[in-house]
Each structure stands twice: as structure tokens, then as C-alpha cells.
């Protein structure tokens, strides 16, 4: 994908998030959105537009009691058909946000918010587009120009918060997964995790086996 096309797609996402939060956030809104991936890294070859997005419930409401009103609203405002089954009806409130932001664009990949920590710890550039429901950038060009890695201090805060999980009691494939995860991180980040977990010796024995 050409950078000009990718930039246009990011701008469209920013505009749709802004529109949703300004006009359709009675039930759910985009709380946070962070651009990651090849576009944030300013790579020559651009794949999909990767965005970690967090959707939050704005007000307490009874989904069952307000289902009919919401279903009518989403059909009129968004053009979405009524949910086909109970499960679809139960989750439509939060899923409609992602559906609206993605807008059926196969090149836009909305990632789970919990994927941001492992991506951030690789120390590759990212850019926050939305924080606490507030749009940070209304221009994709400006946003891309501000893409940068998290600081080492921010990385340490993520690690101290418990990510990745300390596998002290884990064995086998769980321990293998832990070690494989650490390989993708820069040495300073990896060492900080190993020091936190007191696993330096075990890790080096595993990787040198």
C-alpha cells in the first residue's frame, strides 16, 4: 500500500472516531486508540493500518430495557440491521463502535487494547491518537510525524505493573512462550524483566540449550 493511501485511511479513522465520540457516544465511546505497525514505524513497505483501540461503556444502562430504542437508533443513524440472535444483541453496543470505525475496510486492523503493552515494549514507534476519549490529533500527517517509541521509564512502568506475567510457577509450553516473548524485546527491556522475575539464569540456560 502506498503511503499516500495509508495516510488517507488513517485520516478516515481519526475522522470517524471523532464523529462517533461527538455524536454517538451515549452508550459506548472510543476511550483510547494508538497507531502501531508499519505506518507508525515509517517503513517503506506498508501493510495494514494497525490500531490498538479501547472501547468503554459511558453510562450505566440496562441493555435489555433499552434494546428496542437502541436497535431503532442504530438502524436509522448507522443503517445497521437488527441483531440476528441473542448474542449479537447482547454485544452490539460495544461492537458497533469498532464496526463504525473500521467501516468495512479490510486494510484497517483494529487490535485488542491489551496488545498494546507487548507491542510497546519492543520499543518501536507508536502514536497515541485518542486518550480518555479525547482526540489528540485531528491530522494524520501530524500524528505520523509524532510517532516515537515509549521511553525506557514507561517500559519499566509496564513491566512493574505485571507484564509479561512472571512464569515462576509455569513450566513447559508456558515457560517456552515466556522465553520466546522476551527474544523480541531490546536487551535493556529483556534484562529488566528478567531481573524483576529473578529469571536471568534460567532464561540463559534455556536459550543456550
Buried (B, 14 or more C-beta within 10 A) or exposed (E): BEBEEBBEBBBBBBBBBBEBBEEBBEBBBBBBBBBBBBBBBEEEEBEBBBBBBBBBEBEEEEEEEBBEEBBEBBEEEEEBEEBEEEEEBBEBBBBBBEBBBBEEBEEBBBBEBEEBBBBBBBBBBBBBBBEEBEBBBEEBEEBBEEBEBBEEEEBBEBBEEEBBEBBEEEEEEEBEBBBEBBEEBBEEBBBBBBEBBEBEEBBEEBEEE
